[in-house]
Amino acid sequence: MYQLPYFKQLSQQINGTTVRKKYDVDRHDERLYSLTVVTTLLAIFYFSYTLVDIYILPDITFRSLLLRISIIGPLTIFLFAYYKRPASIRRKELASVVVVVLGTAVWCIALLGSENPRVLHYFYAGLIFQLVLTIVLTPPFEYSIYGSLFVCICLYTTIWFLPGANLEYVVNHLAFGIPAVVLTLMANYRFSAESLRLYLQNINTDLLRSELAERNADLERISNIDPLTGLSNRRGLARNSALLLQKCASQEHIAVVIIDVDYFKAFNDHYGHAGGDRCLQAVAEAIRDVCTSEDIVCRFGGEEFLVLRSIRNGTKHNALILAESIRANVANLTISHTQSSFGIVTVSAGVCTSPAPPVDELNKLIQAADQALYDAKHEGRNRVRERHFSSTIEMGNSVT
């Protein structure tokens, strides 16, 4: 069975519900605001049009006033009260359509009491209700169809009881009425379909924007991570260290530990690049096991690793203990290294601790730790050495 594209889209599933339900929930406030404004203007227009009734058909003055005020007046008040209730927007729009249809019926009943021959000319104004129902009120298309059907029933039932009405008059009225109904329904359908299309387009745009944000976040994360070891790379170090230093209190210290795999070039040449990669991965895991979740651990380059730690309630010996724990943990891996005098893979470490420096001075702290690493290498490797932030070597500070 053929189904209009508008209704097909409404019945589609999206995020576990139908498009119709999601559209009503997401656009409730916007549609309710528009509905309230339009209803207010239509109420003013409808009741002020009583003056037109009186001017054109003075014989129905009392009848028109009584019907409009006693029937449509309370219904209008009820309608505004209903708008404030926690009902779905479609029910509120349906309620507004019902009131318009009843307004049409009241107008028709008022005209039935007139004997004025001008009533036949004035009755053409009944098509205004069709315009209001479909184009001004702009309810969902299905409600426009139902409302138009009842408006037509009201108009073309009443028309036969007007004084002086005959078949020719009815045909002439239909010559205006049928095109008015068809064209206004077409306009309402286009409006409803276009509103739904724009909504779905916005949904797709938001979805694409969300996916793009997730991918950008993934790219940002990937760009900060060393693909071999899973540790931060230098870019990640720069980002994370800046955040760490911003959070540091004035009394906190920052410790930098630089770790280098001993005789790694010889290891790589002997065991091959695949073996070298596995070695770096094992060393990275050993370093990570010793560090806490608050430490910044990164692959600093090649076979070098760096740990940045904030020391809140301790001394510089915390950093030395950390470095020695890393050295011992790597040695305990007992990865065979026939090209090393130790027979296994070992690391050397350089340490430097200072009060939390400004972000732009962190490199000086890293340079001091790098010099301490050089001292450890120079003194025979597989050990830890420390330098003061002033770059003077602290002799005899081995923790082995």
Secondary structure, 3 states (H helix, E strand, C coil): CCCCHHHHHHHCEECCEEHHHHHHHHCHHHHHHHHHHHHHHHHHHHHHCHHHHHHHCHHHHHHHHHHHHHHHHHHHHHHHHHHCCCCCHHHHHHHHHHHHHHHHHHHHHHHHCCCCCCHHHHHHHHHHHHHHHHHHCCCCHHHHHHHHHHHHHHHHHHHHHCCCCCHHHHHHHHHHHHHHHHHHHHHHHHHHHHHHHHHHHHHHHHHHHHHHHHHHHHHHHHHCECCCCCCECHHHHHHHHHHHHHHCCCCCEEEEEEEEECCHHHHHHHHHHHHHHHHHHHHHHHHHHHCCCCCEEEEEECCEEEEEEEECCCCCHHHHHHHHHHHHHHHCCCCECCCCCCCECCEEEEEEEEECCCHHHHHHHHHHHHHHHHHHHHCCCCCEEEECCCCCECCCCCCC
